[in-house]
């Protein structure tokens, strides 16, 4: 009850202490360096393959899925974009 006793007996003193704490907190926040918030970029891999004369289903099953598994093995990849379509 120490804080409540001071706040009742000396309200101006208690208010000034709270304002001081808020100001010190703002100053400390502004002094934080940018090293505390590093720029994080996640690797993205895009694999493009071409196999003329095959259907998109065969291309996906035989080329895209196996190469995607090899491309993402052993890395912390955020996204792997792959698509199969028929040219023309």
C-alpha positions in Angstrom: 0.0 0.0 0.0 3.1 2.2 -0.2 2.2 3.6 -3.6 -1.4 4.3 -2.7 -0.3 6.1 0.5 2.1 8.4 -1.4 -0.5 9.0 -4.1 -3.1 10.1 -1.5 -0.8 12.2 0.7 1.3 13.7 -2.2 -0.6 13.6 -5.5 1.6 16.1 -7.3 4.7 14.1 -6.4 3.1 10.8 -7.6 2.0 12.4 -10.8 5.5 13.8 -11.5 7.1 10.4 -10.9 4.7 8.8 -13.4 5.4 11.5 -16.0 9.1 11.0 -15.4 8.8 7.3 -16.0 6.8 7.8 -19.2 9.4 10.4 -20.5 12.3 8.0 -19.7 10.5 5.2 -21.5 10.0 7.4 -24.6 13.6 8.5 -24.6 14.8 4.9 -24.3 12.5 3.8 -27.1 13.8 6.5 -29.5 17.4 5.5 -28.6 17.0 1.9 -29.7 19.2 1.2 -32.6 18.0 -0.4 -35.8 20.1 -3.5 -35.0 17.4 -4.5 -32.6 15.0 -4.9 -35.6 17.1 -6.6 -38.4 15.8 -6.8 -42.0 14.7 -10.3 -42.5 14.3 -11.6 -46.1 13.2 -15.1 -46.8 14.6 -16.9 -49.8 12.2 -17.7 -52.7 13.1 -20.2 -55.4 11.5 -20.1 -58.8 12.2 -23.0 -61.1 11.3 -22.9 -64.8 11.6 -26.0 -66.9 10.8 -26.7 -70.5 10.1 -30.0 -72.1 8.4 -29.6 -75.5 5.9 -32.2 -76.6 4.6 -33.3 -73.2 1.4 -32.6 -71.5 1.2 -30.4 -68.3 0.3 -33.4 -66.2 3.4 -35.3 -67.3 5.6 -32.3 -66.9 4.3 -31.7 -63.3 4.6 -35.3 -62.3 8.0 -36.2 -63.8 9.9 -32.8 -63.8 8.3 -30.1 -61.6 7.7 -32.1 -58.4 11.1 -33.9 -58.3 13.0 -30.8 -59.1 11.0 -28.8 -56.4 12.0 -31.4 -53.8 15.6 -31.1 -54.7 15.5 -27.3 -54.8 14.0 -27.0 -51.2 16.0 -29.8 -49.5 18.5 -28.5 -47.0 17.3 -24.8 -47.2 14.9 -22.7 -45.2 12.9 -21.7 -48.3 9.8 -19.6 -47.6 8.1 -20.4 -51.0 8.6 -22.5 -54.1 6.7 -21.4 -57.1 6.1 -24.0 -59.8 3.7 -24.2 -62.7 3.0 -26.4 -65.7 1.2 -25.4 -68.8 1.1 -26.2 -72.5 2.7 -23.5 -74.7 0.7 -22.1 -77.5 
